[in-house]
Every structure is written in structure tokens, then in C-alpha cells.
Amino acid sequence: MLDWDTYRKELFSKIGEIATFSPNTARGYQTLSGAVQKNGRLDAKTAELIAIAVAVTTRCDGCIAVHADAALKQGATREEIADALAVAVALNAGAALVYSARVMDAVSSLEKKTV
């Protein structure tokens, strides 16, 4: 599929280039990214497992490359990562079901207006 380590390194290089042109954006992102650590209520491994699940739901390859590496470095096991992925899958299916209900509501509302 991908050489994820190479991809992650190339990604950091390109993000560094963006930071050169837009340093305030990079600083803002770093502030957001570091906020959970400063709160101190979640341990680093848990935060990385959540990040992996969110990376899947947002379909972000760069996020996957960064947070899979970080989760492993924080001691996450393959089994814990698989459980985080199971949560992402369940929520994506749940979100599709919820938004399907919204579509049906929209259709009902629109049908009333076209009659």
C-alpha cells in the first residue's frame, strides 16, 4: 500500500514548507495539537488511539501515518489499535444511519412542499 514511514517523513517536509510561508497557521495548529497534552487528563497512548479513530473517520492518510507511529511509540498494541478502529467503523456506520434518517426527514419535508 504505502511506505508509511517514508510518507510521514515527506509529509513533515511539506508541512515545514507550508510553515515557512504561513508560520501563524503552523503555530496555531501546534497549539491545537498540543492542547490535550497540556490538559493532562488523557494519557498519551489513549489520545493517540482516539487520534487514530478520528483519522479513519476523516480519511486522513497523513494523520494515520503520524498517529499510528505515535501510538506504537506510546506502547499501544495491535489489539488496542484494532479496538480503536472498531470504534471508528461503528461510528461511521452509525453516522451513516443518522444521516440516512436526516435524508428521509428532508424528503418528507420536500414532498410536502411539492404537492
Sequence and secondary structure as in RCSB ss.txt:
>XXXX:A:sequence
MLDWDTYRKELFSKIGEIATFSPNTARGYQTLSGAVQKNGRLDAKTAELIAIAVAVTTRCDGCIAVHADAALKQG
ATREEIADALAVAVALNAGAALVYSARVMDAVSSLEKKTV
>XXXX:A:secstr
   HHHHHHHHHHHHHHHHHH HHHHHHHHHHHHHHHHH SS HHHHHHHHHHHHHHHT HHHHHHHHHHHHHTT
  HHHHHHHHHHHHHHHHHHHHHHHHHHHHHHHHHHHHH 
